[in-house]
Amino acid sequence: MENRKVLKSGEFLVDEIQFNDIFIPEQFDEEQKMIAQTIQDFLETELYPNIDQIDSPDINLMKSTMKKAGELGLMGISIPEEYGGFGQSFVTQMLAAETIGAGHSFSVAFMAHTGIGTLPIMYYGNEEQRKNYVTRLATGELIGAYCLTEPGAGSDANSGKTSAILSDDGKHYILNGQKMWITNAGFADTQVVFAKIDKDRVLSAFIVEKNYPGVVVNPDEHKMGIKGSSTAQIFYNDVKVPVENLLGNRGEGFRIALSILHMGRIKLGANVLGASKKAITDSVKYANERKQFNALISSFGSIKHKLAEQVIRTYALECAIYRLSKDVDDQIQYYKVTGMDKGKASVEGISHYAVEAAILKVYGSEVLDFVIDEAVQIHGGMGYSAEMAVERGYRDSRINRIFEGTNEINRLLVVDTAMKRALKGDFDLFAKASALVADLASINHQNKPGESYFEEKSRILKNFKNLILIVIHGASTHFDKKLMLEQEVLNNLADMIIEVYIAESMALRIQKMEDMKGIDASGIYRSMLDVFIYDSADKIRKAAADAINSFISPELHATYKNAIDTLVNLPGVNVKEARRKVADKLIEDNVYKF
């Protein structure tokens, strides 16, 4: 493992790293680029020509397309070689997830299979289970599904009612219950099913084959988007599951479910990145063809503003994704070195970064919703027509804010998990917050004469972090143990934390790229960073004010308001010209190439 500083999950709130400590997409090697190109070629040749038929929906065509992906080895990227895969790094897995993310409903089916449908068995299965199932899931011989959600158990997954009772002869668990919103249900060969054994308080997990008697799959649901993805209810009526198909230990199901959700959240961030880039390319191509008032609409300031904002937010997301991906890789490697099994090391490495996983899920899904909404607007009336790719993209995007845990749940997790990690001693959040509050009246910009461009950005980001700590301290002091019931305040904090992590990731990437390629290569990116941090300051100011106003006493209000105004104060930015520079590059390239 290379010698670089790696922060623990949430530790970015109180600590800083240097640009050399992060991984950026400019460091992809030739093998990684080749894998991404193979996936892109697959989309172009096998998916896009048939996407209308797949979305009709045509379950058989979806399944056969999935099988073709398996034959190309695309389903084994994250699986170790001894189980028929390619054992690629987490960074490579994320690049593959990004590229496949432009595949509309196919992306959902593919990611469900390769992620939640396969990895619980890979990570928690015993050797026999891995050889029997993972080897065939890795090649596409089998297609997998993941069955957690029930009619009365969505975000509160552990409240599920599906039951498993050991048979009298001790050879089977008798499974009864109902699952809903199950991706790949219509054609999956294997299902990872969560149920409670006897009257256990927590879930256990089982590997169930679709041909077991008593497994009944309902017809597919009619959905707003991702229409080609099979989504259905599954019923289990006295299904006899061999005892050897218990996945992990009894009562370990809830842990398995949470661990896999962390992985799903991170990879969803990569998926929506690929979808965003495709939507931006669709937008600029249309803007460069469509004329109004005898001019291409790409020449209009309002359109340039939209194009630039699409790019800036998407680029910012990309910076955070690959920063975190390398951190996960290093954490996995650390666990391996300490003697952990490969599967357990992987799941623990991913689960470690629960704060950042939730950040990427929330920010990424909301970026894509923004980008595709603006894509439809740029297309005008044609954007509302099913003839255009952006219409499909608009419908397909909406689910991302719901699955892998709703954005509401994930916002709460950002704050709750960060505070719990701090209380465990992973980093000293509360002592630093207390010191800031003790000296609140004397807070200043702390700017230094002659500071460089990136020194200034680092100071601004540190001020943002200090403001977050001040608000956490105030909220914790006022609400105490009831803070977790104050979801509006937690949402304010989550929005601040998300903005800071994304902005810092962007600043570090651009600084590293400039170090690698020279300042001439980074001019346009400095413009993007200027706009992003300028906008972040306003978002953080409002979130901090909203939170403070909900609990601060009248006599302290002026002191806290002054701290907010001081810590988010930054030089003015000519955002019009900065955005035009970004838009002009996109318009000239006629494709997302940042």
Secondary structure, 3 states (H helix, E strand, C coil): CCCCCCCCCCHHHCCCCCHHHCCCHHHCCHHHHHHHHHHHHHHHHHHHHHHHHHCCCCHHHHHHHHHHHHHCCHHHCCCCHHHCCCCCCHHHHHHHHHHHHHHHHHHHHHHHHHCCCCHHHHHHCCHHHHHHHHHHHCCCCCCEEEECCECCECCCHHHCCCEEEECCCCCEEEEEEEEEEEECCCCCCEEEEEEEECCCCCCEEEEEECCCCCEEECCCCCCCCCCCCCEEEEEEEEEEEEHHHEECCCCCHHHHHHHHHHHHHHHHHHHHHHHHHHHHHHHHHHHCCCEECCEEHHHCHHHHHHHHHHHHHHHHHHHHHHHHHHHHHHHHHHHHHCCCCHHHHHHHHHHHCHHHHHHHHHHHHHHHHHHHHHHHHHHHHHHHCCCCHHHHHHHHHHHHHCCCCCHHHHHHHHHHHHHHHHHHCCCCHHHHHHHHHHCHHHCCCCCCCCCCHHHHHHHHHHHHHHHHHHHHHHHHHHHHHHHHHCHHHHHHHHHHHHHHHHHHHHHHHHHHHHHHHCHHHCHHHHHHHHHHHHHHHHHHHHHHHHHHHCCCCHHHHHHHHHHHHHHCCCCCCCHHHHHHHHHHHHHHHCCCCC
